[in-house]
């Protein structure tokens, strides 16, 4: 499986199976002789083209950097840097404020960002904030007479609903494609740090990144971000749901970033076997296996064995869902947790806190990490800003030791998904099943991958 953010050209393969799906769809397609053009006429002005430029370094042969060799053979000074350009898409979500949403990877490292409207007006954009973990960036342009497409609630989407993808594929200009919602809640793809993707067969191609995914009623329900395949559309595209985007836009506008907090639990997914062992019928949720001392969970009164089944009146299906829900919250936010304890359901309040010097036993996250004592990075650690989990101790001849983990290692990803805290590591480790763990480790000045089976 190959996941690509929609940047580079590739092969376009049509999916014939979509011909049968109108029978299943909850939102009927336009009847024969009709179209959704009237709806799109109101939507299209809110979708923009984005071009960026940045300075990148050029590699030179080390020999040619020596003046002794350059001058006799006629080598002149050459620039060691050049301008690089990229194309993408965006959506105006607030006409008065000039807010434009796009993907973080579209504008990452850009020295200059240009937004071009459907009427061909162009503006230099200001980057208000970005969140690499969700792959969202918020831009602002100073322009009059803008058309906006406010973020709607994507929770009402169902598999089979018809949707339209709008963007700037291959730099051709604004393009519309049509399809259905193929799946919801796609996670574990390793594209972003926090994943809850809408999957669609509406053609998403390179250059569509940051564009709009809308319903046939013109409601913005997603931001197109990635495709599966060899660089082009094969009928499997992914969009970030609007509810997830909406949860962080306010933070980006106010703070320029998302300062994520932590609940402070080590957890594993609820299974049928665990439900039987606990003597309950509930088969979905996140089982707390360890509460980190001094954490938000500890102060709220969570204990090992609690089963978290909801957060702020939304169901928690597994550890990944809990991680996503907490990851959308800013440190200091108060949440209501629905838990099952001793077979009885109850609600408790917890205030999400900044990650602190918490520690956890690796064996309570996964038997593959047995023997390792792990901890969040403190503020003085050189990798604190980029995130990770430090290996504090490793018992000799333990599974973690035999796999190659050593004290001082910093785990930065699990199965190619970023890890910034113990809670991240716990959620990802519990979802691996029999596949094993692929850990990206920073050790000293180098980095390596460690496979634990």
Secondary structure by P-SEA (a helix, b strand, c coil): cccccccbbbbbbbbccccccccccccccccccccaaaaaaaccccbbbbbbbbbbbbbcccccccccccccccccccccbbbbbbbbcccccccccbbbbbbccccccccbbbbbccccccccccccccccccbbbbbbbbccbbbbbccccccccccccccccccccccccbbbbbbccccccccccccccccbbbbbcccccccccccccccccccccccccccccccccccbbbbccaaaaaacaaaaaccccccccccbbbbbbbcaaaaaaacccccbbbbbcccccccccccccccccbbbccccccccccaaaaaaaaaaccccbbbbbbbbcccccbbbbbbbbcccbbbbbccccccccccbbbbcccccccccccbbbbbcccccccccccccccccbbbcccccbbbccaaaaaaaaaacccccccccccccccccccccc
